C-alpha cells in the first residue's frame, strides 16, 4: 500500500492527442507501468499531446493535462486514476497511527479473503479502492484491473465487501484507500490458517 513517485529516468514519448484509454496503453508500452482505472472515467476523455523526452512523471502529467482526473502512484510504478479533486500527489502516511491503521486494513483484507475461501489464479494483479466511514465501516468498494474470470471476480468482489475493520480511521487519514493485490512473491502477506490453506490460491496483498 506504500506509494512512491514514478522513476525520473527520461524516456522518449510520441503519444498524440487521442482517446485517453488508448493513450494510457501507449504510455504503458513505453514505461512498463500499468494503469488501473474505471473505464467510465476515461470514456469520452482525450489525452494531451506528449512528444519529446520526458521523465515518466512529467509525461503522465502532460497526458492527463486536459482531463480532470487525479493520479495515485503505487510503489511498483503502476498508478491509479481517480476522479478529482483528490490531491494530485499522495504521500505515504508518516505517523505511526496511520501506519498501524494501514496494517489493520491489510490484515482485515486477508481475513476477508480467507473467510470466504477466495480463489484466484495467483498471477493476477488488481487494485481495490474503497472508502471508510467515520464508524469504521467499509463502503463503495471497487476493484480495478482485468477480469479474473466470472467465478473469481464474484468471489473477490464478495470478499472485498466483507472487509471488517472494527475501528474508525484516524484523523487526517487519506481516502479513498488503495490496495494493490499482487501474485505470490517475497513480501506478499496473504497467509490463511492451515485448515483453510488448501482452499486459497497463491496470491496476496502488498
PLY file of the C-alpha trace (Angstrom):
ply
format ascii 1.0
element vertex 206
property float x
property float y
property float z
element edge 205
property int vertex1
property int vertex2
end_header
0.00 0.00 0.00
3.02 2.27 0.28
3.27 4.66 -2.62
6.15 6.43 -4.33
6.72 8.56 -7.42
7.46 7.18 -10.84
11.12 6.89 -11.80
12.65 10.13 -13.09
14.73 8.49 -15.85
13.89 10.42 -19.07
12.25 8.46 -21.88
11.21 9.28 -25.43
7.47 9.69 -25.90
5.45 10.06 -29.08
1.84 9.97 -27.93
-0.53 12.13 -29.97
-3.75 13.53 -28.53
-6.30 10.71 -28.76
-8.91 8.85 -26.69
-7.49 8.63 -23.19
-7.67 4.85 -22.86
-5.55 4.37 -25.98
-3.06 6.99 -24.82
-2.68 5.23 -21.45
-1.98 1.99 -23.28
0.80 3.71 -25.23
2.19 5.25 -22.05
2.30 1.76 -20.52
4.07 0.36 -23.59
6.83 2.99 -23.26
7.28 2.93 -19.49
6.16 -0.56 -18.49
3.87 0.96 -15.84
0.38 -0.49 -15.54
-2.60 1.81 -15.15
-5.74 0.98 -13.17
-8.97 2.87 -13.73
-12.71 2.61 -14.09
-13.44 2.54 -17.82
-16.26 5.03 -17.22
-13.65 7.60 -16.14
-11.79 7.58 -19.46
-14.81 7.26 -21.73
-15.19 10.46 -23.78
-11.95 11.99 -22.45
-8.94 12.77 -24.65
-5.29 12.85 -23.75
-2.87 15.68 -24.16
-0.17 15.56 -26.84
3.09 14.15 -25.45
6.03 14.46 -27.84
9.65 14.50 -26.75
11.93 13.33 -23.97
10.41 13.49 -20.50
10.57 11.77 -17.16
7.52 9.48 -16.85
6.03 11.72 -14.15
6.08 14.77 -16.44
4.87 12.76 -19.43
1.89 11.46 -17.45
1.08 14.96 -16.24
1.08 16.19 -19.84
-1.01 13.26 -20.98
-3.66 14.00 -18.34
-3.47 17.80 -18.52
-6.74 18.12 -20.44
-8.64 15.87 -18.03
-9.95 16.44 -14.51
-8.52 13.17 -13.21
-6.07 12.72 -10.36
-3.27 10.18 -10.09
-2.30 7.95 -7.17
1.04 6.25 -7.74
1.77 2.82 -6.28
5.10 1.51 -5.04
5.86 -0.56 -8.14
5.43 2.34 -10.56
1.87 1.45 -11.55
-0.79 4.07 -10.92
-4.50 4.54 -10.37
-6.69 7.18 -11.99
-9.41 8.66 -9.83
-11.98 11.36 -10.24
-10.61 14.64 -8.89
-10.48 16.60 -6.66
-8.14 14.36 -4.67
-4.67 15.74 -4.08
-2.61 15.11 -7.24
0.22 13.65 -5.19
-0.26 11.13 -2.41
2.37 10.73 0.28
2.84 7.66 2.42
1.33 8.39 5.86
4.11 9.50 8.15
2.53 8.93 11.53
2.71 5.68 13.44
-1.07 5.76 13.88
-1.62 5.89 10.13
0.85 3.07 9.53
-0.90 0.96 12.16
-4.25 1.58 10.51
-2.89 0.52 7.13
-1.65 -2.66 8.81
-5.18 -3.20 10.16
-6.61 -2.76 6.64
-4.14 -5.27 5.24
-4.87 -7.89 7.89
-8.63 -7.30 7.58
-8.44 -7.84 3.82
-6.51 -11.05 4.37
-9.13 -12.25 6.86
-11.95 -11.41 4.43
-10.29 -13.41 1.65
-9.58 -16.32 3.97
-13.10 -16.42 5.46
-14.59 -16.74 2.00
-12.06 -19.27 0.75
-11.41 -16.89 -2.14
-9.64 -18.48 -5.09
-7.92 -16.82 -7.99
-5.16 -17.89 -10.33
-2.26 -16.39 -8.39
-0.81 -14.42 -11.30
-3.43 -11.68 -11.26
-2.91 -8.09 -10.16
-5.67 -5.70 -9.26
-6.31 -2.62 -7.16
-9.01 -2.42 -4.52
-10.40 1.08 -3.94
-12.71 1.84 -1.04
-13.84 4.46 1.44
-14.11 4.02 5.19
-16.91 5.66 7.18
-16.13 7.50 10.44
-17.50 4.45 12.31
-15.04 2.14 10.53
-17.48 0.58 8.05
-16.07 -0.01 4.57
-18.23 1.37 1.75
-18.15 1.88 -2.01
-15.68 -0.91 -2.71
-14.39 -1.09 -6.28
-11.94 -3.49 -7.93
-9.85 -2.11 -10.78
-7.99 -4.33 -13.20
-8.56 -7.07 -15.76
-11.20 -9.72 -15.19
-10.12 -12.76 -13.20
-12.87 -14.95 -14.65
-16.55 -14.94 -13.76
-16.30 -17.09 -10.62
-13.12 -15.46 -9.32
-14.49 -11.97 -9.97
-17.56 -12.75 -7.89
-15.53 -14.29 -5.06
-13.08 -11.41 -4.92
-15.82 -8.78 -5.02
-17.70 -10.58 -2.24
-14.56 -10.73 -0.09
-13.88 -7.02 -0.60
-17.41 -6.15 0.50
-16.94 -8.32 3.61
-13.92 -6.44 4.97
-14.47 -5.75 8.68
-12.11 -3.22 10.25
-13.71 -2.73 13.66
-12.07 0.67 14.18
-12.59 4.15 12.75
-9.89 5.77 10.58
-7.54 8.12 12.44
-7.71 11.87 11.94
-6.21 13.03 8.66
-6.34 9.58 7.08
-6.29 9.98 3.28
-9.16 8.46 1.31
-10.07 6.65 -0.81
-7.87 3.76 0.28
-5.95 1.98 -2.47
-4.58 -1.52 -2.00
-2.58 -3.33 -4.67
-3.16 -7.10 -4.69
-0.31 -8.97 -6.34
0.72 -12.57 -7.12
2.53 -14.65 -4.54
6.09 -13.39 -4.07
8.54 -12.14 -1.46
6.86 -9.51 0.70
3.33 -10.72 -0.04
1.38 -11.36 3.10
-1.77 -13.36 2.37
-1.48 -16.33 4.71
-4.52 -18.24 5.96
-4.56 -20.79 8.74
-3.64 -24.39 8.00
-7.26 -25.56 7.96
-8.10 -23.17 5.10
-4.77 -23.07 3.29
-5.75 -25.81 0.82
-8.63 -23.67 -0.45
-6.62 -20.46 -1.04
-4.86 -19.96 -4.35
-1.37 -18.49 -4.29
-1.64 -14.72 -4.12
-1.63 -11.84 -1.69
-1.85 -8.25 -0.64
1.08 -5.84 -0.83
0 1
1 2
2 3
3 4
4 5
5 6
6 7
7 8
8 9
9 10
10 11
11 12
12 13
13 14
14 15
15 16
16 17
17 18
18 19
19 20
20 21
21 22
22 23
23 24
24 25
25 26
26 27
27 28
28 29
29 30
30 31
31 32
32 33
33 34
34 35
35 36
36 37
37 38
38 39
39 40
40 41
41 42
42 43
43 44
44 45
45 46
46 47
47 48
48 49
49 50
50 51
51 52
52 53
53 54
54 55
55 56
56 57
57 58
58 59
59 60
60 61
61 62
62 63
63 64
64 65
65 66
66 67
67 68
68 69
69 70
70 71
71 72
72 73
73 74
74 75
75 76
76 77
77 78
78 79
79 80
80 81
81 82
82 83
83 84
84 85
85 86
86 87
87 88
88 89
89 90
90 91
91 92
92 93
93 94
94 95
95 96
96 97
97 98
98 99
99 100
100 101
101 102
102 103
103 104
104 105
105 106
106 107
107 108
108 109
109 110
110 111
111 112
112 113
113 114
114 115
115 116
116 117
117 118
118 119
119 120
120 121
121 122
122 123
123 124
124 125
125 126
126 127
127 128
128 129
129 130
130 131
131 132
132 133
133 134
134 135
135 136
136 137
137 138
138 139
139 140
140 141
141 142
142 143
143 144
144 145
145 146
146 147
147 148
148 149
149 150
150 151
151 152
152 153
153 154
154 155
155 156
156 157
157 158
158 159
159 160
160 161
161 162
162 163
163 164
164 165
165 166
166 167
167 168
168 169
169 170
170 171
171 172
172 173
173 174
174 175
175 176
176 177
177 178
178 179
179 180
180 181
181 182
182 183
183 184
184 185
185 186
186 187
187 188
188 189
189 190
190 191
191 192
192 193
193 194
194 195
195 196
196 197
197 198
198 199
199 200
200 201
201 202
202 203
203 204
204 205
